[in-house]
Amino acid sequence: MNSLVAIAYVPDTETKIRIAADGKSIDESDVKWIVSPYDEFALEEAIRTKEAKGAGTVTVVTIGPERAKTGLRECLARGADEAVWVDSGDVRYLDALATAKGLAAVAKGRSDDFLWFGQKGVGYDESLVGPMVAELLGLPHVGNVVKLELGDGRVTAHREIEGAHEIVECPLPAVLTAQKGLNEPRYASLKGIMGAKKKPISEKKLAELGVPEADPANAKTRWRKLDLPPARQACRMIPADDPAAAAKELVRLLREEAKVI
Amino acid sequence: MKFLVFIEQRGGKTRKASLEALSLARTLSGGPAAAVIAGKGVSALAKDLGPYGAGTVYVADRDELELYSNKGYVGALDAAAKEEKPDAVLIAATAMGKDIAPRFAARHDVSVLADVMELRLEGDRLVGSRPVYSGKARAEVDCGAAALQIATTRPNVFPAESRPGAEPRVVTLELGEISPRARVVRIEASETKELDVAEADVIVSGGRGIKGPENWPVIRDLQEALGAALGASRAVVDAGWIDHQHQVGQTGKVVSPSLYVACGISGAIQHLAGMGTSKVIVALNKDPEAPIFKVATYGIVGDLFQVVPEVAKAVRAAKAE
């Protein structure tokens, strides 16, 4: 069972966000980069599938600048076998369709049973790329997977929806997107970290993958402006010396001032 | 400017978030919009869409569409788009909407303004605003060079406005064979059949301050008094005090209810990312320095085991008036 796991290398969720001088991107100095947390669930599931079947390879792929290779190394240290780095060159912003086209071009020349994605990349938070790749390759997909049962040439995936799970049967090959709850990702062992240095990272150039949207003039979605959200009004503190009186005052404010109950 | 809105239904019940998207389409276009609904036995739902802004409703009513499949439902949306030839498509950013929108977009060689919280028109171009980087920034986005513009709208943010008016024109879609490869075989409702935080208008959440899972009844009491959904911080989910489906935050659900009551939640950045766009936030916490007070509208510093039951009591008294 071969898996291709697409990862995004994104700013740590603890990062203080500052707006860059262009007014439409973030200032990347002092940003700590991490593998997007949902991609870790995807990678872990791919490794577990390989372990369960006792055969296959797990390949991680990302599109990004040079620093994204560090993310690939982390994945190799955790147990992926090989990696593909798609060098985005000078391109600083890729919309979801451009990313999906680049990844679909990589996947096309391979024969993976599973194409794994996180259900969203933290930062952009769009939840678009996985299903787009499925559509571009004509594959079925199951999104938001929280549990996976392996069958013969097919899987049963539990997909999280509002207040319920949809149990989906899906033939392979398929695109799956991982939701929290799917598994507990392992940490890289020291042996894994040492071993990762010897594992291969093959390189491709985005410019050679035939993605017209990588040119900003052709982008199908754009960020026109990035700013900080307006500050919320200062919190109105209600004295709590007498909890009953404080509760009454709170409920009065919620009814009469905020009008939400 | 022609809009087509995908209307989600499950079990014959139209999703409110879809009515919000439909009302938004009417507001933006300044007139009725087209809608599409898919499922089994859904023809009867079509006329109910008129008051929310549908001038035309495309109906895909087939036995094979009883349970969701992205192939079947994207196919229905696609068939409606071929008839209507819209300039823009709106879809509520629910689990189903997020599953449909990217496939439909890729099929049309475009992308999606995902999970927008504001949407306006500049001429005939959509301009959206959406939170990015855990809500620490917001991006103003548009569809660049795209011929077809698609946006998914965050639930609970836009009003669903019902107005009297003419009944919509109903068009039955002719669909070919529907044989999805990825097929829903059954739906397992969560054991408690609780209101999901992602679609609740009021949420009461508990964090580490509740001290242990045995104390959920204190929070549940207020939740019930408010008719709210139960939320939780990552800390208590990771500690195993409650299931992940309740988690609000960066790696949980992103919510925008009218009222969010945070009980014993300090307000880690990941949590604020998930609820910072709530309209009104109440923070109940014993630590006056807790970051949650920086985003709260109203705050009470105190012992939640004393304060929360009193708030529940006061809510019940107020509702009984």
HADDOCK unambig.tbl for C-alpha pairs under 7 A between the chains (distance, minus, plus):
assign (segid A and resid 13 and name CA) (segid B and resid 134 and name CA) 6.83 0.50 0.50
assign (segid A and resid 14 and name CA) (segid B and resid 269 and name CA) 6.88 0.50 0.50
assign (segid A and resid 17 and name CA) (segid B and resid 136 and name CA) 6.47 0.50 0.50
assign (segid A and resid 96 and name CA) (segid B and resid 111 and name CA) 6.41 0.50 0.50
assign (segid A and resid 97 and name CA) (segid B and resid 106 and name CA) 6.82 0.50 0.50
assign (segid A and resid 97 and name CA) (segid B and resid 110 and name CA) 6.68 0.50 0.50
assign (segid A and resid 97 and name CA) (segid B and resid 111 and name CA) 5.52 0.50 0.50
assign (segid A and resid 122 and name CA) (segid B and resid 133 and name CA) 6.82 0.50 0.50
assign (segid A and resid 123 and name CA) (segid B and resid 132 and name CA) 5.45 0.50 0.50
assign (segid A and resid 123 and name CA) (segid B and resid 133 and name CA) 3.92 0.50 0.50
assign (segid A and resid 123 and name CA) (segid B and resid 134 and name CA) 6.24 0.50 0.50
assign (segid A and resid 124 and name CA) (segid B and resid 132 and name CA) 5.33 0.50 0.50
assign (segid A and resid 124 and name CA) (segid B and resid 133 and name CA) 6.37 0.50 0.50
assign (segid A and resid 125 and name CA) (segid B and resid 132 and name CA) 6.57 0.50 0.50
assign (segid A and resid 126 and name CA) (segid B and resid 114 and name CA) 5.43 0.50 0.50
assign (segid A and resid 127 and name CA) (segid B and resid 98 and name CA) 6.86 0.50 0.50
assign (segid A and resid 128 and name CA) (segid B and resid 102 and name CA) 5.17 0.50 0.50
assign (segid A and resid 131 and name CA) (segid B and resid 102 and name CA) 5.83 0.50 0.50
assign (segid A and resid 131 and name CA) (segid B and resid 103 and name CA) 5.59 0.50 0.50
assign (segid A and resid 132 and name CA) (segid B and resid 102 and name CA) 5.27 0.50 0.50
assign (segid A and resid 132 and name CA) (segid B and resid 103 and name CA) 5.15 0.50 0.50
assign (segid A and resid 132 and name CA) (segid B and resid 106 and name CA) 5.40 0.50 0.50
assign (segid A and resid 135 and name CA) (segid B and resid 103 and name CA) 5.42 0.50 0.50
assign (segid A and resid 135 and name CA) (segid B and resid 106 and name CA) 6.31 0.50 0.50
assign (segid A and resid 135 and name CA) (segid B and resid 107 and name CA) 6.61 0.50 0.50
assign (segid A and resid 136 and name CA) (segid B and resid 106 and name CA) 6.60 0.50 0.50
assign (segid A and resid 140 and name CA) (segid B and resid 181 and name CA) 6.16 0.50 0.50
assign (segid A and resid 140 and name CA) (segid B and resid 182 and name CA) 5.73 0.50 0.50
assign (segid A and resid 141 and name CA) (segid B and resid 182 and name CA) 6.58 0.50 0.50
assign (segid A and resid 142 and name CA) (segid B and resid 182 and name CA) 6.97 0.50 0.50
assign (segid A and resid 143 and name CA) (segid B and resid 99 and name CA) 6.68 0.50 0.50
assign (segid A and resid 161 and name CA) (segid B and resid 95 and name CA) 5.39 0.50 0.50
assign (segid A and resid 162 and name CA) (segid B and resid 95 and name CA) 6.82 0.50 0.50
assign (segid A and resid 162 and name CA) (segid B and resid 196 and name CA) 5.67 0.50 0.50
assign (segid A and resid 162 and name CA) (segid B and resid 198 and name CA) 6.82 0.50 0.50
assign (segid A and resid 163 and name CA) (segid B and resid 189 and name CA) 6.25 0.50 0.50
assign (segid A and resid 163 and name CA) (segid B and resid 190 and name CA) 5.86 0.50 0.50
assign (segid A and resid 163 and name CA) (segid B and resid 193 and name CA) 6.77 0.50 0.50
assign (segid A and resid 163 and name CA) (segid B and resid 194 and name CA) 6.52 0.50 0.50
assign (segid A and resid 163 and name CA) (segid B and resid 195 and name CA) 6.61 0.50 0.50
assign (segid A and resid 163 and name CA) (segid B and resid 196 and name CA) 5.02 0.50 0.50
assign (segid A and resid 164 and name CA) (segid B and resid 187 and name CA) 6.74 0.50 0.50
assign (segid A and resid 164 and name CA) (segid B and resid 188 and name CA) 5.54 0.50 0.50
assign (segid A and resid 164 and name CA) (segid B and resid 189 and name CA) 4.09 0.50 0.50
assign (segid A and resid 164 and name CA) (segid B and resid 190 and name CA) 5.08 0.50 0.50
assign (segid A and resid 165 and name CA) (segid B and resid 187 and name CA) 5.67 0.50 0.50
assign (segid A and resid 165 and name CA) (segid B and resid 188 and name CA) 5.11 0.50 0.50
assign (segid A and resid 165 and name CA) (segid B and resid 189 and name CA) 6.28 0.50 0.50
assign (segid A and resid 166 and name CA) (segid B and resid 184 and name CA) 6.17 0.50 0.50
assign (segid A and resid 166 and name CA) (segid B and resid 186 and name CA) 6.12 0.50 0.50
assign (segid A and resid 166 and name CA) (segid B and resid 187 and name CA) 4.54 0.50 0.50
assign (segid A and resid 166 and name CA) (segid B and resid 188 and name CA) 6.39 0.50 0.50
assign (segid A and resid 167 and name CA) (segid B and resid 184 and name CA) 5.53 0.50 0.50
assign (segid A and resid 167 and name CA) (segid B and resid 185 and name CA) 5.77 0.50 0.50
assign (segid A and resid 167 and name CA) (segid B and resid 186 and name CA) 5.39 0.50 0.50
assign (segid A and resid 167 and name CA) (segid B and resid 187 and name CA) 5.95 0.50 0.50
assign (segid A and resid 168 and name CA) (segid B and resid 182 and name CA) 6.26 0.50 0.50
assign (segid A and resid 168 and name CA) (segid B and resid 183 and name CA) 5.27 0.50 0.50
assign (segid A and resid 168 and name CA) (segid B and resid 184 and name CA) 4.22 0.50 0.50
assign (segid A and resid 168 and name CA) (segid B and resid 185 and name CA) 5.82 0.50 0.50
assign (segid A and resid 169 and name CA) (segid B and resid 182 and name CA) 5.61 0.50 0.50
assign (segid A and resid 169 and name CA) (segid B and resid 183 and name CA) 5.30 0.50 0.50
assign (segid A and resid 169 and name CA) (segid B and resid 184 and name CA) 6.36 0.50 0.50
assign (segid A and resid 169 and name CA) (segid B and resid 185 and name CA) 6.75 0.50 0.50
assign (segid A and resid 170 and name CA) (segid B and resid 181 and name CA) 5.97 0.50 0.50
assign (segid A and resid 170 and name CA) (segid B and resid 182 and name CA) 4.27 0.50 0.50
assign (segid A and resid 170 and name CA) (segid B and resid 183 and name CA) 6.42 0.50 0.50
assign (segid A and resid 171 and name CA) (segid B and resid 181 and name CA) 6.58 0.50 0.50
assign (segid A and resid 171 and name CA) (segid B and resid 182 and name CA) 6.93 0.50 0.50
assign (segid A and resid 180 and name CA) (segid B and resid 251 and name CA) 6.84 0.50 0.50
assign (segid A and resid 181 and name CA) (segid B and resid 244 and name CA) 6.77 0.50 0.50
assign (segid A and resid 218 and name CA) (segid B and resid 145 and name CA) 5.66 0.50 0.50
assign (segid A and resid 219 and name CA) (segid B and resid 144 and name CA) 5.72 0.50 0.50
assign (segid A and resid 219 and name CA) (segid B and resid 145 and name CA) 6.12 0.50 0.50
assign (segid A and resid 220 and name CA) (segid B and resid 110 and name CA) 5.47 0.50 0.50
assign (segid A and resid 220 and name CA) (segid B and resid 111 and name CA) 5.49 0.50 0.50
assign (segid A and resid 220 and name CA) (segid B and resid 143 and name CA) 5.14 0.50 0.50
assign (segid A and resid 220 and name CA) (segid B and resid 144 and name CA) 5.00 0.50 0.50
assign (segid A and resid 220 and name CA) (segid B and resid 145 and name CA) 5.43 0.50 0.50
assign (segid A and resid 220 and name CA) (segid B and resid 146 and name CA) 4.91 0.50 0.50
assign (segid A and resid 221 and name CA) (segid B and resid 111 and name CA) 6.10 0.50 0.50
assign (segid A and resid 221 and name CA) (segid B and resid 112 and name CA) 6.85 0.50 0.50
assign (segid A and resid 221 and name CA) (segid B and resid 113 and name CA) 6.85 0.50 0.50
assign (segid A and resid 221 and name CA) (segid B and resid 141 and name CA) 6.82 0.50 0.50
assign (segid A and resid 221 and name CA) (segid B and resid 142 and name CA) 5.57 0.50 0.50
assign (segid A and resid 221 and name CA) (segid B and resid 143 and name CA) 4.15 0.50 0.50
assign (segid A and resid 221 and name CA) (segid B and resid 144 and name CA) 5.15 0.50 0.50
assign (segid A and resid 222 and name CA) (segid B and resid 141 and name CA) 5.49 0.50 0.50
assign (segid A and resid 222 and name CA) (segid B and resid 142 and name CA) 5.50 0.50 0.50
assign (segid A and resid 222 and name CA) (segid B and resid 143 and name CA) 6.21 0.50 0.50
assign (segid A and resid 222 and name CA) (segid B and resid 144 and name CA) 5.72 0.50 0.50
assign (segid A and resid 223 and name CA) (segid B and resid 139 and name CA) 6.10 0.50 0.50
assign (segid A and resid 223 and name CA) (segid B and resid 140 and name CA) 5.76 0.50 0.50
assign (segid A and resid 223 and name CA) (segid B and resid 141 and name CA) 4.58 0.50 0.50
assign (segid A and resid 223 and name CA) (segid B and resid 142 and name CA) 6.79 0.50 0.50
assign (segid A and resid 224 and name CA) (segid B and resid 140 and name CA) 5.44 0.50 0.50
assign (segid A and resid 224 and name CA) (segid B and resid 141 and name CA) 5.53 0.50 0.50
assign (segid A and resid 225 and name CA) (segid B and resid 139 and name CA) 5.75 0.50 0.50
assign (segid A and resid 225 and name CA) (segid B and resid 140 and name CA) 5.04 0.50 0.50
assign (segid A and resid 226 and name CA) (segid B and resid 137 and name CA) 6.71 0.50 0.50
assign (segid A and resid 226 and name CA) (segid B and resid 138 and name CA) 5.71 0.50 0.50
assign (segid A and resid 226 and name CA) (segid B and resid 139 and name CA) 4.50 0.50 0.50
assign (segid A and resid 226 and name CA) (segid B and resid 140 and name CA) 6.27 0.50 0.50
assign (segid A and resid 227 and name CA) (segid B and resid 137 and name CA) 5.61 0.50 0.50
assign (segid A and resid 227 and name CA) (segid B and resid 138 and name CA) 5.57 0.50 0.50
assign (segid A and resid 227 and name CA) (segid B and resid 139 and name CA) 6.61 0.50 0.50
assign (segid A and resid 228 and name CA) (segid B and resid 136 and name CA) 6.43 0.50 0.50
assign (segid A and resid 228 and name CA) (segid B and resid 137 and name CA) 4.45 0.50 0.50
assign (segid A and resid 228 and name CA) (segid B and resid 138 and name CA) 6.04 0.50 0.50
assign (segid A and resid 229 and name CA) (segid B and resid 136 and name CA) 6.82 0.50 0.50
assign (segid A and resid 229 and name CA) (segid B and resid 137 and name CA) 5.65 0.50 0.50
assign (segid A and resid 229 and name CA) (segid B and resid 138 and name CA) 6.01 0.50 0.50
assign (segid A and resid 232 and name CA) (segid B and resid 295 and name CA) 6.04 0.50 0.50
assign (segid A and resid 233 and name CA) (segid B and resid 297 and name CA) 6.94 0.50 0.50
assign (segid A and resid 234 and name CA) (segid B and resid 297 and name CA) 6.89 0.50 0.50
assign (segid A and resid 235 and name CA) (segid B and resid 293 and name CA) 6.26 0.50 0.50
assign (segid A and resid 235 and name CA) (segid B and resid 294 and name CA) 6.64 0.50 0.50
assign (segid A and resid 235 and name CA) (segid B and resid 296 and name CA) 5.28 0.50 0.50
assign (segid A and resid 235 and name CA) (segid B and resid 297 and name CA) 4.68 0.50 0.50
assign (segid A and resid 235 and name CA) (segid B and resid 298 and name CA) 5.35 0.50 0.50
assign (segid A and resid 235 and name CA) (segid B and resid 299 and name CA) 6.36 0.50 0.50
assign (segid A and resid 236 and name CA) (segid B and resid 297 and name CA) 6.04 0.50 0.50
assign (segid A and resid 236 and name CA) (segid B and resid 298 and name CA) 4.74 0.50 0.50
assign (segid A and resid 236 and name CA) (segid B and resid 299 and name CA) 6.06 0.50 0.50
assign (segid A and resid 237 and name CA) (segid B and resid 298 and name CA) 5.85 0.50 0.50
assign (segid A and resid 237 and name CA) (segid B and resid 299 and name CA) 4.69 0.50 0.50
assign (segid A and resid 237 and name CA) (segid B and resid 300 and name CA) 5.88 0.50 0.50
assign (segid A and resid 238 and name CA) (segid B and resid 299 and name CA) 6.00 0.50 0.50
assign (segid A and resid 238 and name CA) (segid B and resid 300 and name CA) 5.24 0.50 0.50
assign (segid A and resid 239 and name CA) (segid B and resid 300 and name CA) 6.57 0.50 0.50
assign (segid A and resid 240 and name CA) (segid B and resid 300 and name CA) 6.21 0.50 0.50
assign (segid A and resid 240 and name CA) (segid B and resid 301 and name CA) 6.39 0.50 0.50
assign (segid A and resid 240 and name CA) (segid B and resid 302 and name CA) 6.19 0.50 0.50
assign (segid A and resid 243 and name CA) (segid B and resid 306 and name CA) 6.51 0.50 0.50
assign (segid A and resid 243 and name CA) (segid B and resid 307 and name CA) 5.26 0.50 0.50
assign (segid A and resid 243 and name CA) (segid B and resid 310 and name CA) 6.58 0.50 0.50
assign (segid A and resid 244 and name CA) (segid B and resid 310 and name CA) 5.32 0.50 0.50
assign (segid A and resid 247 and name CA) (segid B and resid 307 and name CA) 6.74 0.50 0.50
assign (segid A and resid 247 and name CA) (segid B and resid 310 and name CA) 5.65 0.50 0.50
assign (segid A and resid 247 and name CA) (segid B and resid 311 and name CA) 4.52 0.50 0.50
assign (segid A and resid 247 and name CA) (segid B and resid 314 and name CA) 6.24 0.50 0.50
assign (segid A and resid 248 and name CA) (segid B and resid 311 and name CA) 6.89 0.50 0.50
assign (segid A and resid 248 and name CA) (segid B and resid 314 and name CA) 5.46 0.50 0.50
assign (segid A and resid 251 and name CA) (segid B and resid 314 and name CA) 6.51 0.50 0.50
assign (segid A and resid 251 and name CA) (segid B and resid 315 and name CA) 6.21 0.50 0.50
assign (segid A and resid 260 and name CA) (segid B and resid 258 and name CA) 6.44 0.50 0.50
assign (segid A and resid 260 and name CA) (segid B and resid 259 and name CA) 6.48 0.50 0.50
